[in-house]
Amino acid sequence: VLGDVMGKKWKAWVFAHAYIAYIRSSVRAIVEESEEAISTSEVMREVNRFVYRDDKIGDALCALTLMLISLDPKTDSVSVSLSNSLQYPILHYKKQTDYVHPVQVNSSLIGFKADSKFEEQKIILRPGDAVLATTDGISEFINGEKPQHGFETIRSIFLKTVKGSALSAEKLVLNINPDYEKGVKNNFSDDASLILISVPD
């Protein structure tokens, strides 16, 4: 689960931990109560219904960017569903083409309508492939006042990191922000989260 609370006019950052707990508990309850395998789009639809029925937080969570990822090791595939949209597409590095491909997933506002539809996009992973998703705090750190250039910069750093040895989230973060582990300067000021999934070569 990867999410970002937007809508600053609601002072969303004040309630971020409560929102996180709400979404986590909702997703956990939906998955545990399902007697069969459930898709990310189905989970998203159920979360949407929970939020829609809750007047106290529904308006604020309409500004939530939420991504659900399900990894199936049996088929080496990743299924993805979104509410709203991430600032940039999910990135899929394909070892076969040695290129980072953007993955677009159609999405709806969460809690806006009871019957909102959510798409599920399946990404097939081959040996050496990797998938990356980030919140906008990553791009804002990289580009400062020029966030419009963030996609190409993130893609370039991702490509550089994935082609190196022993790919890890830690190496990717350090390539984005070399001073991060020092903890003294130039650290991320906004929420900065990422999910990295890779298949051994």
C-alpha positions as CSV (number, residue, x, y, z in Angstrom):
1,V,0.0,0.0,0.0
2,L,1.4,3.4,-1.0
3,G,-0.5,6.6,-0.4
4,D,-0.2,10.3,-0.1
5,V,-2.7,12.7,1.6
6,M,-3.2,15.8,-0.4
7,G,-5.8,18.6,0.0
8,K,-3.8,20.9,2.3
9,K,-6.9,23.1,2.8
10,W,-8.1,20.4,5.1
11,K,-4.8,20.5,7.0
12,A,-4.5,16.9,5.9
13,W,-1.1,16.5,7.3
14,V,-2.4,17.0,10.9
15,F,-4.6,13.9,10.4
16,A,-2.2,11.8,8.3
17,H,-1.6,9.1,10.9
18,A,-5.3,8.7,11.5
19,Y,-5.9,8.4,7.7
20,I,-3.1,5.8,7.4
21,A,-4.6,3.7,10.3
22,Y,-8.0,4.0,8.7
23,I,-6.9,2.8,5.3
24,R,-4.7,0.0,6.7
25,S,-7.4,-1.4,8.9
26,S,-9.9,-1.2,6.0
27,V,-7.6,-3.1,3.6
28,R,-6.7,-5.7,6.2
29,A,-10.4,-6.3,7.1
30,I,-11.4,-6.6,3.4
31,V,-8.6,-9.1,2.6
32,E,-9.1,-11.2,5.7
33,E,-12.8,-11.4,5.3
34,S,-12.6,-12.5,1.7
35,E,-12.9,-16.3,1.3
36,E,-11.3,-16.3,-2.1
37,A,-8.4,-14.5,-3.7
38,I,-9.4,-10.8,-4.2
39,S,-8.0,-8.4,-6.8
40,T,-6.5,-5.0,-6.0
41,S,-9.4,-3.4,-7.9
42,E,-11.9,-5.2,-5.8
43,V,-10.1,-4.1,-2.6
44,M,-10.1,-0.5,-3.9
45,R,-13.8,-0.6,-4.6
46,E,-14.5,-1.8,-1.0
47,V,-12.2,0.8,0.5
48,N,-14.1,3.4,-1.6
49,R,-17.4,2.2,-0.2
50,F,-16.1,2.5,3.4
51,V,-14.8,6.0,2.8
52,Y,-18.0,7.1,0.9
53,R,-20.2,6.0,3.8
54,D,-18.0,7.9,6.4
55,D,-19.1,11.5,6.4
56,K,-16.4,12.5,8.9
57,I,-13.4,11.7,6.7
58,G,-14.9,11.2,3.2
59,D,-14.3,14.8,2.1
60,A,-10.6,14.7,3.2
61,L,-9.9,11.3,1.8
62,C,-11.2,12.4,-1.6
63,A,-7.8,14.0,-1.8
64,L,-6.0,10.8,-1.1
65,T,-3.7,9.2,-3.6
66,L,-3.7,5.5,-2.9
67,M,-2.0,2.6,-4.7
68,L,-2.5,-1.1,-3.9
69,I,0.0,-3.6,-5.2
70,S,-0.4,-7.3,-5.1
71,L,2.6,-9.5,-6.0
72,D,2.0,-13.0,-7.2
73,P,5.2,-15.0,-7.1
74,K,3.6,-18.0,-8.8
75,T,3.1,-16.0,-12.0
76,D,5.9,-13.4,-11.5
77,S,3.3,-10.6,-11.9
78,V,2.4,-7.4,-10.1
79,S,-1.2,-6.2,-10.1
80,V,-1.8,-2.5,-9.4
81,S,-4.8,-0.3,-8.7
82,L,-5.0,3.4,-8.0
83,S,-7.3,6.1,-6.6
84,N,-6.6,9.5,-8.1
85,S,-3.3,9.3,-9.8
86,L,0.3,9.4,-8.8
87,Q,2.2,12.5,-9.9
88,Y,4.2,10.3,-12.3
89,P,3.4,6.9,-13.8
90,I,4.7,3.6,-12.2
91,L,8.0,2.8,-13.8
92,H,8.8,-0.7,-15.2
93,Y,12.4,-1.5,-16.1
94,K,12.5,-4.3,-18.7
95,K,15.8,-6.1,-18.8
96,Q,15.0,-7.4,-22.3
97,T,14.8,-3.9,-23.8
98,D,17.1,-2.2,-21.3
99,Y,14.5,0.5,-21.0
100,V,12.3,2.1,-18.3
101,H,8.6,2.0,-19.5
102,P,5.9,4.1,-17.9
103,V,2.8,2.2,-16.7
104,Q,-0.4,4.2,-16.8
105,V,-3.3,3.0,-14.6
106,N,-6.8,4.6,-15.0
107,S,-8.1,5.7,-11.7
108,S,-11.1,7.4,-9.9
109,L,-11.5,9.6,-6.8
110,I,-11.8,7.7,-3.6
111,G,-15.0,8.3,-1.7
112,F,-16.5,10.5,-4.4
113,K,-19.1,8.1,-5.6
114,A,-20.3,4.8,-4.0
115,D,-19.9,2.9,-7.3
116,S,-16.6,4.3,-8.5
117,K,-14.7,2.0,-10.8
118,F,-11.1,1.1,-10.4
119,E,-8.9,-0.5,-13.0
120,E,-6.4,-3.2,-12.3
121,Q,-3.2,-3.2,-14.3
122,K,-1.1,-6.4,-14.4
123,I,2.6,-6.1,-15.0
124,I,4.5,-9.3,-16.0
125,L,8.0,-9.5,-14.6
126,R,10.9,-11.3,-16.2
127,P,14.3,-12.0,-14.7
128,G,16.1,-8.7,-14.2
129,D,13.0,-6.6,-14.3
130,A,12.1,-4.0,-11.7
131,V,9.0,-1.9,-10.8
132,L,9.1,1.5,-9.0
133,A,6.4,3.7,-7.6
134,T,7.0,6.9,-5.7
135,T,5.1,9.7,-4.0
136,D,5.6,13.3,-5.2
137,G,8.0,14.1,-2.3
138,I,10.7,12.3,-4.2
139,S,10.3,14.4,-7.4
140,E,9.9,17.6,-5.3
141,F,13.2,16.9,-3.6
142,I,15.0,16.2,-6.9
143,N,13.7,19.2,-8.9
144,G,12.8,21.8,-6.3
145,E,10.8,24.4,-8.1
146,K,10.8,22.5,-11.4
147,P,8.6,19.4,-10.7
148,Q,7.6,19.2,-14.4
149,H,11.1,17.7,-15.0
150,G,10.7,15.1,-12.3
151,F,9.6,12.2,-14.5
152,E,12.7,12.1,-16.7
153,T,15.0,12.6,-13.7
154,I,13.4,9.8,-11.7
155,R,13.5,7.5,-14.7
156,S,17.2,8.3,-15.3
157,I,18.1,7.7,-11.7
158,F,16.1,4.5,-11.7
159,L,17.8,3.2,-14.9
160,K,21.2,4.0,-13.5
161,T,20.4,2.2,-10.2
162,V,18.8,-0.9,-11.7
163,K,21.8,-1.4,-14.0
164,G,24.2,-1.3,-11.1
165,S,25.0,-4.2,-8.9
166,A,22.8,-5.5,-6.1
167,L,19.7,-3.4,-6.6
168,S,18.0,-2.2,-3.4
169,A,15.7,0.5,-2.2
170,E,18.4,1.9,-0.1
171,K,20.8,2.3,-3.1
172,L,18.0,4.0,-5.0
173,V,17.3,6.4,-2.2
174,L,21.0,7.3,-1.9
175,N,21.3,7.9,-5.6
176,I,18.3,10.3,-5.3
177,N,19.7,12.0,-2.2
178,P,23.4,11.1,-1.4
179,D,23.1,13.0,2.0
180,Y,20.1,11.0,3.2
181,E,22.0,8.6,5.4
182,K,24.0,11.4,7.0
183,G,20.7,12.8,8.5
184,V,22.1,16.3,8.8
185,K,21.2,18.2,5.6
186,N,19.3,18.1,2.3
187,N,17.0,15.4,3.6
188,F,13.4,15.1,2.3
189,S,11.1,17.8,3.5
190,D,7.9,16.4,2.2
191,D,6.5,12.9,2.6
192,A,8.8,10.8,0.4
193,S,8.0,7.1,0.0
194,L,8.7,4.5,-2.7
195,I,8.0,0.9,-3.5
196,L,10.6,-1.1,-5.4
197,I,10.0,-4.6,-6.6
198,S,12.6,-6.5,-8.5
199,V,13.2,-10.0,-9.9
200,P,16.7,-11.6,-9.7
201,D,18.5,-11.8,-13.0
